[in-house]
Amino acid sequence: MRHGRIIDSLMTTFSRSTARQSRPQLELLDEEMIQVLASKTGAERLAIAAGMFRSARRMISSHLRQEHPEWDAARLQSEVSRRLSHGTG
């Protein structure tokens, strides 16, 4: 596999329909994206992944704040962490 044609640890796509399933769906990268990522250093790829993780955390937190305005900060962070760890946290 050249440069890991399937980079499953880079992007997992969740939606309302996949959230009900027991397994997340993986997003496959096209050749152009593979070339872009292959040109990056390890540190650059790690920075991209970290940015994606921060973005996911913000989106989940914002969604939960709207859905559960009664939750305090600790409860909110606990649920965000649980969701990001696929329920293993």
Buried (B, 14 or more C-beta within 10 A) or exposed (E): EEEEEEBEEBBBEBEEEEEEEEEBEBEEBEEEBBEEBEEEEEEEBEEBBEEEEEEBBEEBBEEBEEEEEEBEEEEBBEBBEEBBEEEEE
